[in-house]
């Protein structure tokens, strides 16, 4: 079993697109106008998308979606002053570099990279 596409709800597609595309640098893929669903190109087989859910209200929770990337320090330095930070860049007890931010609706997005040996 493997993930095909993980989709998260956003209150405003326009605002979320600015965050994911302009701030984080995600590359848009398919847009499905009937449901206001935007997918993004990723390496590998799994996909990621956002879908507009008018009236969405997020309560504090532990939901998180982690992306494995290369160049985590570069991304951290580029976005750290433009986003809400949940957990700053750190080396975790299990040996990876990681930081966690929140999207405009408060959904937690993590970025991880194996620590260089």
Secondary structure, 3 states (H helix, E strand, C coil): CCCCEEEEEECCHHHHHHHHHHHCCCEEEEEECCCCEEEEECCCCCEEEEEECCCCCCCCCCCEEEEECCCHHHHHHHHCCCCEEEEEEEECCCCEEEEEEECCCCCEEEEEEECCC
